[in-house]
Amino acid sequence: MNFSVLMSIYYKENPNFFNRAMKSIWNEQSIKPNEIVLVEDGELTEELYKEIKKWKNKIGGGIR
């Protein structure tokens, strides 16, 4: 089964909440999505960019 997850993130997002959502999507599901499409609603904080980079390194090409 192929499917994608679409997720929006904006600058006021708490990095801990973003991390929790990503853990739920990637670590805690029995079937992982083929891709996660992350939509940045404007410029984000450095902390959020750092968390996104961590997840991109972990997932590889599975996050866009």
N, CA, C and O atoms as a printed pandas DataFrame, in Angstrom:
     atom_number atom_name residue_name chain_id  residue_number  x_coord  y_coord  z_coord
0              1         N          MET        A               1    0.847   -1.169    0.000
1              2        CA          MET        A               1    0.000    0.000    0.000
2              3         C          MET        A               1    0.896    1.237    0.000
3              4         O          MET        A               1    1.817    1.345    0.810
4              5         N          ASN        A               2    0.624    2.156   -0.903
5              6        CA          ASN        A               2    1.368    3.407   -0.975
6              7         C          ASN        A               2    0.483    4.550   -0.514
7              8         O          ASN        A               2   -0.670    4.663   -0.931
8              9         N          PHE        A               3    1.029    5.396    0.347
9             10        CA          PHE        A               3    0.293    6.598    0.743
10            11         C          PHE        A               3    1.265    7.644    1.260
11            12         O          PHE        A               3    2.391    7.344    1.659
12            13         N          SER        A               4    0.791    8.881    1.238
13            14        CA          SER        A               4    1.574   10.020    1.695
14            15         C          SER        A               4    0.871   10.671    2.881
15            16         O          SER        A               4   -0.343   10.549    3.044
16            17         N          VAL        A               5    1.645   11.355    3.694
17            18        CA          VAL        A               5    1.105   12.150    4.788
18            19         C          VAL        A               5    1.445   13.601    4.487
19            20         O          VAL        A               5    2.598   13.930    4.209
20            21         N          LEU        A               6    0.441   14.466    4.543
21            22        CA          LEU        A               6    0.618   15.895    4.339
22            23         C          LEU        A               6    0.541   16.564    5.706
23            24         O          LEU        A               6   -0.416   16.371    6.455
24            25         N          MET        A               7    1.570   17.357    6.018
25            26        CA          MET        A               7    1.636   18.002    7.324
26            27         C          MET        A               7    2.043   19.451    7.140
27            28         O          MET        A               7    2.980   19.750    6.400
28            29         N          SER        A               8    1.345   20.344    7.807
29            30        CA          SER        A               8    1.654   21.771    7.746
30            31         C          SER        A               8    2.361   22.182    9.031
31            32         O          SER        A               8    2.050   21.671   10.106
32            33         N          ILE        A               9    3.315   23.110    8.918
33            34        CA          ILE        A               9    4.031   23.610   10.087
34            35         C          ILE        A               9    4.217   25.109    9.933
35            36         O          ILE        A               9    4.505   25.593    8.838
36            37         N          TYR        A              10    4.054   25.849   11.026
37            38        CA          TYR        A              10    4.236   27.293   10.959
38            39         C          TYR        A              10    5.161   27.750   12.080
39            40         O          TYR        A              10    5.471   26.974   12.984
40            41         N          TYR        A              11    5.603   29.000   12.027
41            42        CA          TYR        A              11    6.684   29.479   12.880
42            43         C          TYR        A              11    6.396   29.428   14.381
43            44         O          TYR        A              11    7.334   29.350   15.173
44            45         N          LYS        A              12    5.151   29.469   14.787
45            46        CA          LYS        A              12    4.836   29.427   16.219
46            47         C          LYS        A              12    4.738   28.002   16.762
47            48         O          LYS        A              12    4.491   27.806   17.952
48            49         N          GLU        A              13    4.928   27.021   15.900
49            50        CA          GLU        A              13    4.832   25.627   16.323
50            51         C          GLU        A              13    5.911   25.313   17.357
51            52         O          GLU        A              13    7.067   25.706   17.205
52            53         N          ASN        A              14    5.521   24.615   18.385
53            54        CA          ASN        A              14    6.465   24.167   19.399
54            55         C          ASN        A              14    7.257   22.995   18.813
55            56         O          ASN        A              14    6.656   22.020   18.361
56            57         N          PRO        A              15    8.591   23.069   18.810
57            58        CA          PRO        A              15    9.397   21.973   18.248
58            59         C          PRO        A              15    9.101   20.616   18.900
59            60         O          PRO        A              15    9.199   19.579   18.244
60            61         N          ASN        A              16    8.743   20.622   20.178
61            62        CA          ASN        A              16    8.403   19.363   20.853
62            63         C          ASN        A              16    7.131   18.744   20.278
63            64         O          ASN        A              16    7.033   17.523   20.160
64            65         N          PHE        A              17    6.154   19.584   19.920
65            66        CA          PHE        A              17    4.914   19.074   19.336
66            67         C          PHE        A              17    5.166   18.531   17.931
67            68         O          PHE        A              17    4.606   17.505   17.544
68            69         N          PHE        A              18    6.012   19.228   17.172
69            70        CA          PHE        A              18    6.379   18.729   15.841
70            71         C          PHE        A              18    7.072   17.375   15.966
71            72         O          PHE        A              18    6.756   16.438   15.232
72            73         N          ASN        A              19    8.005   17.279   16.886
73            74        CA          ASN        A              19    8.724   16.020   17.116
74            75         C          ASN        A              19    7.756   14.906   17.494
75            76         O          ASN        A              19    7.883   13.780   17.014
76            77         N          ARG        A              20    6.802   15.213   18.340
77            78        CA          ARG        A              20    5.820   14.207   18.773
78            79         C          ARG        A              20    4.966   13.732   17.600
79            80         O          ARG        A              20    4.680   12.543   17.465
80            81         N          ALA        A              21    4.565   14.681   16.757
81            82        CA          ALA        A              21    3.770   14.311   15.579
82            83         C          ALA        A              21    4.574   13.416   14.646
83            84         O          ALA        A              21    4.046   12.439   14.116
84            85         N          MET        A              22    5.849   13.744   14.442
85            86        CA          MET        A              22    6.699   12.938   13.561
86            87         C          MET        A              22    6.921   11.541   14.142
87            88         O          MET        A              22    6.918   10.551   13.411
88            89         N          LYS        A              23    7.110   11.470   15.445
89            90        CA          LYS        A              23    7.261   10.151   16.077
90            91         C          LYS        A              23    6.011    9.309   15.858
91            92         O          LYS        A              23    6.099    8.116   15.567
92            93         N          SER        A              24    4.864    9.929   15.999
93            94        CA          SER        A              24    3.612    9.213   15.795
94            95         C          SER        A              24    3.500    8.711   14.358
95            96         O          SER        A              24    3.126    7.563   14.122
96            97         N          ILE        A              25    3.826    9.577   13.405
97            98        CA          ILE        A              25    3.720    9.214   11.985
98            99         C          ILE        A              25    4.740    8.147   11.612
99           100         O          ILE        A              25    4.395    7.183   10.929
100          101         N          TRP        A              26    5.981    8.297   12.043
101          102        CA          TRP        A              26    7.059    7.445   11.541
102          103         C          TRP        A              26    7.400    6.272   12.463
103          104         O          TRP        A              26    7.611    5.157   11.988
104          105         N          ASN        A              27    7.455    6.511   13.766
105          106        CA          ASN        A              27    7.925    5.469   14.690
106          107         C          ASN        A              27    6.820    4.567   15.214
107          108         O          ASN        A              27    7.076    3.404   15.527
108          109         N          GLU        A              28    5.604    5.072   15.317
109          110        CA          GLU        A              28    4.570    4.350   16.056
110          111         C          GLU        A              28    3.493    3.708   15.192
111          112         O          GLU        A              28    2.536    3.143   15.720
112          113         N          GLN        A              29    3.632    3.786   13.891
113          114        CA          GLN        A              29    2.634    3.198   13.008
114          115         C          GLN        A              29    3.130    1.856   12.469
115          116         O          GLN        A              29    4.318    1.696   12.190
116          117         N          SER        A              30    2.236    0.914   12.327
117          118        CA          SER        A              30    2.636   -0.393   11.803
118          119         C          SER        A              30    2.939   -0.325   10.305
119          120         O          SER        A              30    3.752   -1.100    9.801
120          121         N          ILE        A              31    2.291    0.595    9.597
121          122        CA          ILE        A              31    2.585    0.802    8.180
122          123         C          ILE        A              31    3.075    2.233    8.019
123          124         O          ILE        A              31    2.353    3.185    8.317
124          125         N          LYS        A              32    4.292    2.375    7.550
125          126        CA          LYS        A              32    4.880    3.701    7.383
126          127         C          LYS        A              32    4.465    4.298    6.040
127          128         O          LYS        A              32    4.296    3.574    5.059
128          129         N          PRO        A              33    4.302    5.624    6.001
129          130        CA          PRO        A              33    3.980    6.257    4.719
130          131         C          PRO        A              33    5.171    6.199    3.773
131          132         O          PRO        A              33    6.318    6.102    4.210
132          133         N          ASN        A              34    4.894    6.260    2.481
133          134        CA          ASN        A              34    5.973    6.306    1.493
134          135         C          ASN        A              34    6.676    7.652    1.506
135          136         O          ASN        A              34    7.864    7.754    1.199
136          137         N          GLU        A              35    5.925    8.678    1.865
137          138        CA          GLU        A              35    6.519   10.004    1.958
138          139         C          GLU        A              35    5.723   10.852    2.939
139          140         O          GLU        A              35    4.537   10.625    3.178
140          141         N          ILE        A              36    6.419   11.837    3.499
141          142        CA          ILE        A              36    5.792   12.855    4.329
142          143         C          ILE        A              36    6.050   14.177    3.628
143          144         O          ILE        A              36    7.199   14.567    3.420
144          145         N          VAL        A              37    4.986   14.855    3.270
145          146        CA          VAL        A              37    5.110   16.156    2.609
146          147         C          VAL        A              37    4.894   17.209    3.680
147          148         O          VAL        A              37    3.804   17.328    4.239
148          149         N          LEU        A              38    5.941   17.969    3.961
149          150        CA          LEU        A              38    5.898   18.987    5.002
150          151         C          LEU        A              38    5.775   20.358    4.351
151          152         O          LEU        A              38    6.654   20.778    3.598
152          153         N          VAL        A              39    4.688   21.046    4.643
153          154        CA          VAL        A              39    4.433   22.368    4.082
154          155         C          VAL        A              39    4.805   23.408    5.130
155          156         O          VAL        A              39    4.210   23.462    6.206
156          157         N          GLU        A              40    5.801   24.237    4.802
157          158        CA          GLU        A              40    6.229   25.292    5.704
158          159         C          GLU        A              40    5.399   26.540    5.428
159          160         O          GLU        A              40    5.464   27.102    4.335
160          161         N          ASP        A              41    4.624   26.972    6.412
161          162        CA          ASP        A              41    3.773   28.153    6.282
162          163         C          ASP        A              41    4.594   29.381    6.673
163          164         O          ASP        A              41    4.483   29.885    7.790
164          165         N          GLY        A              42    5.412   29.849    5.745
165          166        CA          GLY        A              42    6.291   30.988    6.014
166          167         C          GLY        A              42    7.621   30.532    6.577
167          168         O          GLY        A              42    7.908   29.337    6.652
168          169         N          GLU        A              43    8.425   31.501    6.970
169          170        CA          GLU        A              43    9.734   31.202    7.552
170          171         C          GLU        A              43    9.544   30.642    8.959
171          172         O          GLU        A              43    8.679   31.096    9.708
172          173         N          LEU        A              44   10.355   29.659    9.305
173          174        CA          LEU        A              44   10.256   28.997   10.599
174          175         C          LEU        A              44   11.378   29.436   11.518
175          176         O          LEU        A              44   12.294   30.148   11.105
176          177         N          THR        A              45   11.300   29.003   12.779
177          178        CA          THR        A              45   12.363   29.302   13.741
178          179         C          THR        A              45   13.549   28.368   13.504
179          180         O          THR        A              45   13.412   27.316   12.880
180          181         N          GLU        A              46   14.704   28.768   14.009
181          182        CA          GLU        A              46   15.904   27.933   13.887
182          183         C          GLU        A              46   15.688   26.574   14.544
183          184         O          GLU        A              46   16.150   25.553   14.033
184          185         N          GLU        A              47   14.988   26.560   15.677
185          186        CA          GLU        A              47   14.728   25.291   16.378
186          187         C          GLU        A              47   13.911   24.342   15.501
187          188         O          GLU        A              47   14.182   23.142   15.452
188          189         N          LEU        A              48   12.915   24.887   14.815
189          190        CA          LEU        A              48   12.101   24.036   13.935
190          191         C          LEU        A              48   12.920   23.527   12.759
191          192         O          LEU        A              48   12.825   22.353   12.399
192          193         N          TYR        A              49   13.727   24.402   12.155
193          194        CA          TYR        A              49   14.579   23.954   11.049
194          195         C          TYR        A              49   15.540   22.859   11.515
195          196         O          TYR        A              49   15.829   21.926   10.765
196          197         N          LYS        A              50   16.031   22.968   12.745
197          198        CA          LYS        A              50   16.937   21.951   13.282
198          199         C          LYS        A              50   16.222   20.609   13.426
199          200         O          LYS        A              50   16.784   19.567   13.090
200          201         N          GLU        A              51   14.986   20.631   13.923
201          202        CA          GLU        A              51   14.208   19.393   14.073
202          203         C          GLU        A              51   13.864   18.784   12.711
203          204         O          GLU        A              51   13.929   17.568   12.536
204          205         N          ILE        A              52   13.502   19.629   11.761
205          206        CA          ILE        A              52   13.206   19.125   10.413
206          207         C          ILE        A              52   14.435   18.450    9.826
207          208         O          ILE        A              52   14.328   17.388    9.212
208          209         N          LYS        A              53   15.594   19.053   10.009
209          210        CA          LYS        A              53   16.842   18.473    9.494
210          211         C          LYS        A              53   17.118   17.108   10.127
211          212         O          LYS        A              53   17.535   16.174    9.442
212          213         N          LYS        A              54   16.884   16.999   11.433
213          214        CA          LYS        A              54   17.076   15.702   12.117
214          215         C          LYS        A              54   16.196   14.628   11.486
215          216         O          LYS        A              54   16.650   13.513   11.232
216          217         N          TRP        A              55   14.925   14.975   11.233
217          218        CA          TRP        A              55   14.008   14.000   10.654
218          219         C          TRP        A              55   14.370   13.676    9.212
219          220         O          TRP        A              55   14.238   12.528    8.788
220          221         N          LYS        A              56   14.824   14.668    8.453
221          222        CA          LYS        A              56   15.253   14.401    7.079
222          223         C          LYS        A              56   16.433   13.444    7.072
223          224         O          LYS        A              56   16.506   12.556    6.222
224          225         N          ASN        A              57   17.362   13.615    8.015
225          226        CA          ASN        A              57   18.501   12.701    8.113
226          227         C          ASN        A              57   18.052   11.295    8.496
227          228         O          ASN        A              57   18.604   10.311    8.005
228          229         N          LYS        A              58   17.062   11.198    9.362
229          230        CA          LYS        A              58   16.576    9.888    9.804
230          231         C          LYS        A              58   15.790    9.176    8.707
231          232         O          LYS        A              58   16.003    7.991    8.448
232          233         N          ILE        A              59   14.883    9.906    8.068
233          234        CA          ILE        A              59   13.993    9.304    7.077
234          235         C          ILE        A              59   14.618    9.258    5.685
235          236         O          ILE        A              59   14.301    8.380    4.882
236          237         N          GLY        A              60   15.486   10.186    5.414
237          238        CA          GLY        A              60   16.097   10.244    4.086
238          239         C          GLY        A              60   15.141   10.883    3.093
239          240         O          GLY        A              60   14.557   11.929    3.375
240          241         N          GLY        A              61   14.980   10.262    1.938
241          242        CA          GLY        A              61   14.135   10.812    0.888
242          243         C          GLY        A              61   12.659   10.721    1.170
243          244         O          GLY        A              61   11.848   11.121    0.335
244          245         N          GLY        A              62   12.285   10.208    2.322
245          246        CA          GLY        A              62   10.873   10.039    2.648
246          247         C          GLY        A              62   10.179   11.290    3.134
247          248         O          GLY        A              62    8.969   11.284    3.360
248          249         N          ILE        A              63   10.938   12.374    3.298
249          250        CA          ILE        A              63   10.328   13.627    3.733
250          251         C          ILE        A              63   10.699   14.722    2.746
251          252         O          ILE        A              63   11.863   14.891    2.383
252          253         N          ARG        A              64    9.687   15.459    2.323
253          254        CA          ARG        A              64    9.915   16.542    1.367
254          255         C          ARG        A              64    9.295   17.805    1.915
255          256         O          ARG        A              64    9.364   18.855    1.275
